[in-house]
Amino acid sequence: MGQLSERSAGAAWEHLRRLPVWLPPALVTLAVTVTGLGSAQLWRDELATWSAATRSPGDLARLAGTIDAATGPYYLLMHLWTGVFGDSTIALRVPAVLAMTVAAGLLAVLGARLVDRRGGLFAGLLFAVLPGTSRYGQEARPYALATMLAVLATLLLVSALRRPSWARWAGYAAAVAVLGLIHLIALTLLAAHALVVLVAWWRGPTPAGIATPAQPDATRDRRVWRWLVAVLPVALLAGPLLVKARTQQSRQLNWVHLARLDDLTALPGGVAQSSVVGGLLLGVAALGAARLGRRALLPVSAVLLPVLLLFAAGAVVPLWVPRYLVFVVPFACLLAGAALAAVAAPAALVVVVLAGLLGLPDQAALRRTHEWPRSAPVDYAGAARVIADGQRPGDAVVYSPRHSWLFLDLGIEYHLSDPPRDVLVTEDEVRRGDLWAAECPQPAPCLAGTTRVWLVVSGRHAEPLAAVPDAKGDALRRDFTVAQVWQRPGLTVALLTSRPDR
């Protein structure tokens, strides 16, 4: 049996070896990420994407000026995408699928350049089977695009250092500029790029394993200046965005805590979306770094420097969010690919398959829900079906809480083609240039004349009216009674009817 297994792995390797190095990782990533693409309903962050992407460019500019400047360019991109392909769950997630697919292919090419063909191939295949690749490749958020651009920019940097020309540096400059616009945190990757450029200048012809023809000192100096010129556009474009985002931090990241040392130990599992797979990746990557020696400078610094910079910043201001660092995962896979390239091909394929098998429970879980923890899903679609099945003309809807990152109103509205009138809204989120609508400061007059109200409350409540606080709860309890209650995961829906003596 063992011989048969070894023979099968050997035959698989022979087939892989004949293909372009980028093709198998790209195809595997595409196959894995499209599997169950629409199974999990949009979660809270994706609902924010949907809300923003379906606004006009002018409304998007107003939103960026209020709360979400850092994600504004991504929202504009998604606005253009949804204008062509629609706003279904699958349509919203396809850009992430494509980005992760391209990232896997580019990673294989980068690995082939820095290590060898086998190292690039195994790096790309390992990246393809990680649960984190599926998780962020199936999410309508900017992390997959940032991952792709991070690998692309690094590949273009290697190319420019090997054969310097203004065209290659211009390509690098464009990639870095777009990377900064899509994901500001990913610009920490420039610290690794700067280190590699400085080592290239200092050591001469063989900087950090990036083989280059021998160059005179003047040519080596030009590399440094060309890199500085290449990063100038990102400073001009992303600088104002960073300044504006900094002023919005108290609203945008009010749920984030200061970073602690134990956050670093949890990071591999967080970005890989599986503790056991993250631990395996970290261990194999460490072996790869030891094998590469000084050639490991680029991938090691591309992993460590963004992590350490964000951790240092996050210890002072609330910035530490593991998914912000998803773009470093390909470089960890590159190191792991270098370790796998040192063993027999069948054994390396076994490690890749093992990583895929160990991640299967997490792969299945993330296709049920994108919420975290996954044991606490929020069933917006189920709550919307309850309302749709019992809705009558003239019905109203009330949400509690309104100003919550759960986005109860967006979740229900996304799944209802004709939602009930949001009776307490005085100014919707689009007109406000915000992610939340404004409600009546005095709810009772706004509820006057309404006979049936659908109340949507976060959490599970036997008595949903008791869960509504402040003046909103007082007005509802005074003028309405509960006719029926439905429990759905993460939500409670109640039909309220007006009191006879009202």
N, C-alpha and C positions, 0 to 999 in steps of 0.2 A: 504493500500500500504506500509506504514511504517512497519507494522507487518510482511508483506511478505518479505520485504527487510531485516529486522532483522533476520527472520527465515533463509533466504538464507545465510546470513553471518554466522549465527550460524552453519549451516550445513557444510559450507566451512571450518570453524574452526575445526569441528570434524574430517573432512577428513585430514586436515593438521596435526592434533595432532597425528595421527597414523603413520605418516611417519618419517623416520630419520630426525633430525633437519636440516641437511645440504641439503637434497634433494630438497625441494620446492624452496629455493632461487637459487640453482644451475640451476634447470630446467627453472625457470622463466627468469633468466639472459641469459641462452643459447637461449631461445625462442626469447627474445627481441633483443639480439645482432645479431642473424643470420637474423632477418627480415630486408630486404633491404641492406644486407651486401655489395653487389656490386653496389648499386644504385648510390652513389656518386663516381665520378672518383677520382683517386689518387690525393691528393693535394701536394703542394710543398715539405713538409717535407717527405711525403711518397715516392715521386720521388727520394729524396736523399737516402732513405732506399733501393729502387729498384736499384739505381745506385751502391750503395756500396755492396749490397747482391749478385749481379751478377758478382762481381770481384773475382779474385783468392785470397787465403789467403795472398800471398805475396803482392798483390796490396792493400789489406785491411790494411796490416801493414804499407805500405807506406802512405796510406790515414790517418791513425791514427797519423802518425808522422808529418803530415802537418797541419790538421785542425780539425779532429773529433775524437780525442782520447777518449773523454768521452763516445761516443756512439760505440766505436770500438768493445767491446765484444758483444753487441747486434747485430751489423752488421755481426759478425762472426756466431752467432747463426742463423741469417736469411739466411746467405750463405748456411749453412748446410740444412736448411729447404727448400729453393728454389731448391736446388739440387735434392731433393726428390719429392717435390710437385709442382714445377714450380713457375712462377712469375706472374700469373694472379692476378687481383685485389683481388679476393676472397682468393686465396692461400696466398697472402701476409698478409691478415688481419686475417686469421684463428688463428694464435698463440695468438693474442690479445683477440679474442673471448674466446678461451679456458682458457686463464689466468683470465679473468674477471669472467668466470663461476666458476672456482676453488676458486677465491677470495671470491665470494658470499657464497659458501659452507663453506669455512674456517671461514668466519666472523660469520656465524650462530653458528658454534662450539665454537668459542671464546666467543661469547655472552652468550652461554649456560654455559660456564665455569665461566665467570665473573659475570653474572647476574642470569639468569635462562633460561630454555628452551624457554619460550615465548619471552623473551627479545632477545635471539639469532635469533629466527625465524623471528621476526618482523624487526630486524636489517638487516638480509639478504634480506628479501623481499623488504624493502625500498630501499636498495642499488640497487637491481635488476631493479627497475623502474625509477631510476634517469636518466635524459638525458645524464649526464656526463658519466655514466657507458656505455651507448651505444656509445657515442662519442669516448671514448678512447678504448672501446672494439671493435670498428670497424676501428681502425687506425693501420697502420703498423709502429708503433713507440714503444718505450720501456715502456710507462707509465702503460699499463695494467699489464705487467710482474712485474714492480716495485710494483704495488698495491698488486698483489697476494703475492709477496715475503715479503712485509711489514706485511701483516696479518699472513702469515705463521711463520715468525720470531717471531712475538709477541706471537702467540699461543705456539710456542716451548719454549719461555722464561717462560711463565706461567707454562707450564708443568715442566720445569727444576726447577723452584722455589718451586713448590709443592712437587715434588719427585726428589730431586737432584740425578743425576747419571752422569757419564762421557758420557754415550751414549746420554742422553738427551741434555747435553751441547754441544756435538759434532754436533748433528743435528741443534741446534741453531746456532752454529758457521758457519756451511755450508750455512745455509739460509742467514745469515747476509753477508757472503762473496759474495755470488752470488748477493744479493741485491745491494751491493756496486759496483760490476762490471757492473750491468745493468743500474743503475741510481745513480750517485754519490750524488745528492742532497738528495736522500732518506736516506742517512746515518745520516741525522739530527734526524731521528727516534731514533738513539742510545742515544740521550740525554734523551728521555723519558724512555728508557729501563734502563739507568744508574740511573735515579731518583728512579724508582721502586725498583731496586736492593738495593740501599742505604736505602730506607725506609724499605725494607724487613729485612735488617741487623739491622736497628735502632729499629724497633718496635717489631721484634720477630715473634711469630707464625702466626699473621694475617696481613701480609703486604698488605696494600691497597686493602683489600678485597680478596686477593689470599690466601684462607684457606690452611694452611699447618699444619702438625703435629708439636707439640712443639719440638723444637730442642735445644740442648745445645749451648752455645755461640760459641764453636769451630766450630760446624757445620754451624752456621749462618755466621761466618767469611769465611768459605770455599766457600759459595755462592758468595761472593764478588770476591774472587780470581779466582774462576772458570769462572765468567763472564768476568773478565779481560783477562783471557787466551782465552776465546771464541772469543773475539773481536780482538785478536791479528792477526789472519789470514786476516781479512778484512783490517787491517792497512798495512800489508805487501803487499797485492794484490792491494788494491785501492789507497794506498799512492802514488806510482809512477804514477798511472793513473791521480790522482788529480794534481800532480805537472806538468805533461805534459799538461793537460787540462788548467791549469792556464796560461801557456805560449801562448795558442791558443785563449784565451778569446777575445782578440781584434778583431779577425776575426770571431769567432764563434758567438759572442753575440754583434756584432757592431750595431744591430738594437734595443737593449734593453736600456731603460732609467733607471735612478736611481729611487728607490722606493720612493713613497710618501704616506702620511697617507690615502688619499682616495683610494689607491690601496687595503688597508686592507678591506675597506667597500665593495669593488667590488669583493673580493675573493670568498665569498660563491656562488655568481652567476656564477663566472668564472669556478670554479671546478665542480659545478653541471650542468653547461651549460644551466642554466635557472635562471634568477634573482628571480622569484617567488618561484620556487622549492627550490633554495638555501636558501632563507629567511625562508621558512617553515622548512627545515631541521635544520637550525640554532636555530630556536625557540624551536622546539621539543627536540633537543639535549640539550639545556640549561635546560629544565625541567627534562630531564633524569639525568643530572649531579647533579641537586639539590636533586633528589630522591636518588641517589646512595650515596651521601655524600663522605666519605673517600674512598669508593670502586670505585669512579670515577677517582681516581688518574691516573691509567694507560691510559684509553681512553682520558681523558682530556689532559694529558701531551702529548699523541701521536698526538693530534691535534694542541695544542697551541705551543709546543716547536719547532717543525719544521717550523711552520709559522713565529714565532717570530725570530728564528735564520736566516731564509732566508731573512726576511724583514730587519733585522739589517745589514746583509751582503749586501743586495741590496741597502741600503741607502748609502753605501760607494762605492761599485763597481756595475756595471750593471749586476744583476743576477735575478731580480724579474720577473718571468714569472709564471702566475697562474697555468698553466698545470704542472709545475714541482712539484706541491703540491697535485696532484690528489691522491697520496698514503695515504693522511690523511683522505680522505672521508669515508672509511669504519669505522674509529673510531668515527667519528661524527654520523654515522648511528648506531653504537653500543650504543651510549648515547641516541639517539632517540628511539632505540628499548627498552631501559630500561624504558623510559617514557611510551611507548605504552604498555609495559607489566603490567603497573599499572592500566590500564583501562580494561573494558570488551573486550573480544576478538573480537566480532563483531565491536565494535567502533574502535579498533586498525586497523582492516582490512579496515575499511572505510577510515582512514587516509592514509593508504598505497595506496589505490585505488585513493584517492583524489590527492596525490602526482603524481601518474601516469597520471591522467587526466590533471592536470595543466601543466605537461611537454609535453603533446602531440604536441603542436605547434612546440616546439624546437626539439622533436624527428623527426617530419616530415621534418623540415628544415635541420637538419644535414644529412639526407639521400639524400638531393639534392646536398649539397656541404659541404666540410669540411673547406672551406676558412673562414676567419674571417676578416671583418664582412661577414655574410652569404648573405648579399645583394650585394656582389661583387664577384661572382663566376668567375673562370677562366676555360674556356672551351677548354682544350687541345685537347680532343677527337674531338670536332667540327672543330677546326683548322686543325687537322691532316686529317680529312675526306675531307676537301676542297682540300688539297694538293694531297691526294691519288686519288681523282676524276679527277684532271687535270694534274697529273704528266706525264712527257715524259722522255725518256732516255736522259741523259746528263744534266738534270736540276740540279740546285744548290739551296741551302737554306742559308739564312742569318738571324741571330737573333739580336734583339735590344730591351733591353740591353742584352749583353751576361753575364756579371758578376752581376747577380741579383738573389735574393732568390726565384724568380718566377721559375727559372730553365726552361726557355722556350725550350731549346734544349732537355732536358730530357723528358719534357712533350710531345713534338712532336714525339721524337724517340720511346717513350714507346708505342705509339698508331700506329706507322707505322712499318710494317715488313721490308720494303725496302725504307728507307727515302732518299731524295735527298742528294747529296754530300754536306757536310758542308764545303763550299768552302774556308772560311776564317780561318779554324782551322790549326794551325801549329803543335800543340801537344794536343792530346785529354786529357780528365780529368783523365783517367785511367793511362796513362803514366806519367802525372804530379803528380799523387798521390794527387789529389785535387777533388773538386766538380765541378770545372769549367775548360773548355778547354782554351788553349791559342790561340789568334788570331794574324793574320798578323799585325805587327806594321804599314805597308804600304799596305792598302787594295787593291789599284788599280792594282798592278801586280798580286795579287792572283785572282782577278776577271777577268783578261785578258783571252779571249777565251771563256768566258761563255756567252751564248745568252739568257738564261731564268733563272731568280732567283725568288725563293719564299721568300718573306720578311715577317717575323713574328715579330710583334711589340706588346709590352704590352700596354694595354689601347685601347681606341676607337679613331681612327684618320681618318678624311675624306681625309687627305693628308699624308699617312704613310711615304713617303720619307722625308717629312719635320720634322718628329719626330725622325729621326736617326741623332745623333750628331757626331761631330768631323770628323776625316778623313774618317771613314766608310761612313758617310752620304754624304760627298763631293764626294767620288768615285762613289757611287750609283747614285747620282743626275747628275753627269757629263756623265755617260756612259749608263744609263738606263732610260726608261720611264715606267710609271704605265699603265699596260694593263687592270687590273681589281682589284677590292678591295672587300673583304668579311669582314663583321663585325661578330665577335662571342663574347659572354660574356667574358670580360676581355682581349680580344685579337683582333688584326687586322691582316689579312692576305692579302698580295698584290702579284700579279704576275707581275714581272718586265721583260721587254724585252729590248734587247740592242738597242741603237739608230742606225739608218741606217748609220749615218755619223761616227760611232765609228771606 
